[in-house]
């Protein structure tokens, strides 16, 4: 492959502007096609519709004049749903993913898509990302929930993802991949949570327990303490390590996508997020210790020492903090498709069960 195409190819406003001519420039720049080959036609259809809550994804099928090229590419744009876009803009989510593809993909010992184009507007956070279609892989099922075997694979995979960054000087990366404890999170996250909380209580009251309602009502109050507690060790966090961002090949090897929420903080955060959002309670409860063991063992394989008692305490706390993920998107309840609502409800139900099962709220001050 060649370079990643950038601003020199221009920024299409939407999928209708992803023309054969534009894709020709992109794929020639990336080296996916040679200078004598051009894209003859493109047919785009929505991809993973309703699963991505912060972006729009399209699969663009391609034909060529000249030699062959990729059968299809994945094209990603920012969402225009006001609630979700406001969250993404406030927390610089799109900048994180674009920098990951420009700089970090080669450092991660898991398969990630090859990026053909990474373009962001100069005067807004509008962007386009063109990337390889990962073919022949099975995506874990976010709505049904991960199986026990997939959860073990995910646990070992996140240990491998984090290992190259564990204990390293991350000061430069943290300019983009924000630490969990930082002024922007302290200022913005209470409002992000509050923006979905009332609607969450209205639309999903049956999924909430009295203690979780009480916690949600004071989430902004305890947030600064929680952010501090989840920053005791530092590595690169994927931030959205959930089932539909994880793919498995025929050999059982893991691939990972979607780096919009990547940041830095306590390693077990990613595992707590996965188990509290992507695994049904009936699967999680009998298999949880084996899954945590897989993560712990994966770190040990890379020579990383993580005190087991501290890991389990931080797992409980992160499980409580991660309630913000399903809650925050409830602010866009009226705008999202039915499939997205199913993802939101499943994540909330699993999150609440994890918090209650681990008595996670007992760790909170006050």
Protein Blocks (a to p, Z undefined) as FASTA:
>chain_A
ZZdddfknopafblklmcfklmmmmmmmnopacfkbccfbdcdddehehkamkbccdddd
dddehjdddfbdcdddddfbfklmmmmmmnommmmmmmmmmmmmmmpccdcdddfbdcdd
fkbcbdcddddddehiacddfknopafklmmmmmmmmmmmmmmmgopafklmmmmmgcfb
afklmmmmmmmmmmmmmmmmmmmmmmpcfklmmmmmmmmmmmmmmmmmmmmbccddehla
cfklcccdfkopacdehjklgccddfklmmmmmmmmmccfklmmmmmmmmmmmmmmmmmm
nopacdfklmmmmmmmmmmmmmmmmmmmmmmmmmpcfklmmmmmmmmmmmmmmmmmnomm
mmpgZZ
